[in-house]
Amino acid sequence: MSPGLIYEQVRAQFPLRRPGRAIALNVSQAGQGLGQEIQIVDRVQFLRDDKQALIQVGPQLLAVNHLNPYPSWTAFRPLIAMALDAHGRVIQPTGIHRIGLRYINRIVFSQPRVLLEDYFEVYPKLGPQLPSDHGTFIVGLQFAFADGRDALTLKLQTAAPETDGELVVSLDIDYFLITPGAVSIDTVMEWIEVAHAQVEQIFEASITDALRAQFGVIR
C-alpha cells in the first residue's frame, strides 16, 4: 500500500508507473571472513512522461534517478526534495541507514584510442616493463570525508561503445554515508548539498583542460 500512497503524492510530475527489480548484494561478517548474500529486491518505479527522470520505491528504499541528458543540479535537486517529502509523509522513517549521491559520467571519444593522461588526472600507471598498449581497464579509489562519517569512491573504467570506432570511458563518482544513523531525517537535504559539492569538486579535480575543451568548457 505504501508505494501507492507515495505515487499519489508524486503522480502530477511522475504519472507513469511500472514494476521493477534489482539485485542486492549483502556483505556481512562470517567468522574469520566475509559472507555474501544475493537478493532479488522488488521495487516500484514512477516515471516522468519523458522517461528521463524516475523515482524508485522499495522495502527501506527510495531512489531518485535522472538519465541522459542530465539537465543541471538546479533542475535535479527539486526532484530529490519532492521525493523525500512524499516518502517522509507516507513512510515516516525514524532514521537513515545509508544515503548516497552518485554520478556516472559517460565520456565518449571519437577515436578508439587516446592517451588517458591527456584527459584525466587519474588513470592506470604502467611500469616501464609493462606493455604500454593496453585494452580495457578499471581504476578505483576511496576517500574519507567528514571525519570518516562519509566516503567517496572514484572509479574510472572503459565502457561499451554504441558506435564502432569509439572509445567510451566511465567516470563514476559515488559519495555516501558509511556511519548508519549519523544523518538525521531533518538534515538530509543539507547532507545532499554537501555531497553534491564534494562530487563536483572531485569531478573537476579528475579531468584536465583538454577534456574540458572537448566538453566546450575552458577555465
Sequence and secondary structure as in RCSB ss.txt:
>XXXX:A:sequence
MSPGLIYEQVRAQFPLRRPGRAIALNVSQAGQGLGQEIQIVDRVQFLRDDKQALIQVGPQLLAVNHLNPYPSWTA
FRPLIAMALDAHGRVIQPTGIHRIGLRYINRIVFSQPRVLLEDYFEVYPKLGPQLPSDHGTFIVGLQFAFADGRD
ALTLKLQTAAPETDGELVVSLDIDYFLITPGAVSIDTVMEWIEVAHAQVEQIFEASITDALRAQFGVIR
>XXXX:A:secstr
 HHHHHHHHHTTT  EEEEEEEEEEEEEEETTEEEEEEEEEEEEEEE TTSSEEEEEETTEEEEEE SS   HHH
HHHHHHHHHHHHHHHH     S  EEEEEEEEEESSS   HHHHBSS     TTS S   S EEEEEEEEGGGTE
EEEEEEEEE  SSTT EEEEEEEEEEE STTSS GGGHHHHHHHHHHHHHHHHHHHB HHHHHHHT   
